Amino acid sequence: MKELTHLPVLVDPSHGTGKWDYVTPIARAAVAAGADGIMVEVHDNPEEAKSDGEQSLYPERFVNLMKEIRAVAKAIGRDV
């Protein structure tokens, strides 16, 4: 996509997978593939969310996700 447009490429692993346990691996892969950003659903109580609960991360999981994608970015020489 980056070859076809000047616009930033964003990935939404929450809606793209629909399951919270796939969000982190897809987000890591997106960063490794060159995505400019990710959009992630976060909720303090996903079981009671009015929508998107199955794909929402608890805040603690989101913190861990951010640490992981920073490590991926650093490993491939990208600034975070």
Stockholm file with secondary structure:
# STOCKHOLM 1.0

chainA/1-80         MKELTHLPVLVDPSHGTGKWDYVTPIARAAVAAGADGIMVEVHDNPEEAKSDGEQSLYPERFVNLMKEIRAVAKAIGRDV
#=GR chainA/1-80 SS CTTTCSSCCEECHHHHHSSHHHHHHHHHHHHHHTCSEECCCBCSCGGGCSSCGGGCBCHHHHHHHHHHHHHHHHHTTCCC
#=GC SS_cons        CTTTCSSCCEECHHHHHSSHHHHHHHHHHHHHHTCSEECCCBCSCGGGCSSCGGGCBCHHHHHHHHHHHHHHHHHTTCCC
//
